[in-house]
Amino acid sequence: MYNKYGTNNSYHNVNQYLVKEIMDASPEELLIKVYDFAIAKAKLNNLEKTNKAIQNLIDALNFSTDEVKEISNGLLSLYKFCQDKMRQKDNEIVVKILSDLRESWTEAIKKRHAKAG
């Protein structure tokens, strides 16, 4: 059913849920969500949304110390490669790369939490 603003109430409720979920998420959870979004859009061959998500990953890279600069430069190269491959409509390789990176991040986050806990 539509409310007085002409929007679907169930859609509005889902939006509120998503906003709360994002606002309550840790930086690690947000990173995984961006990967999930990019992977889903790459599977649909959605160039614009995939590349915007990858640009968010690029914007989050940290180049502040020599220790992380090398890793960030490697990720930057992979992200740029993925953006180029999306433009070439080669989304299968993009899905593979982003899925592998997501898995690596998930494992690193688990190990970090295990050490902290």
DAQUIRA-V784589 format. One record per backbone hydrogen bond with DSSP energy under -1.0 kcal/mol. NH is the residue of the N-H (numbers start at 1). CO is the residue of the C=O. If there is no record, write none. Layout:
BEGIN
nh	co
NH	CO
NH	CO
END
This chain:
BEGIN
nh	co
3	7
6	3
9	1
12	8
13	9
14	10
15	11
16	12
17	13
18	14
19	15
20	16
21	17
22	18
23	19
24	20
30	26
31	27
32	28
33	29
34	30
35	31
36	32
37	33
38	34
39	35
40	36
41	37
42	38
43	39
44	40
45	42
46	41
47	45
50	46
51	47
52	48
53	49
54	50
55	51
56	52
57	53
58	54
59	55
60	56
61	58
69	65
70	66
72	68
73	69
74	70
75	71
76	72
77	73
78	74
79	75
80	76
81	77
82	78
83	79
84	80
85	81
86	82
87	83
88	84
89	86
90	85
95	91
96	92
97	93
98	94
99	95
100	96
101	97
102	98
103	99
104	100
105	101
106	102
107	103
108	104
109	105
110	106
111	107
112	108
113	109
114	110
115	111
116	112
117	113
END
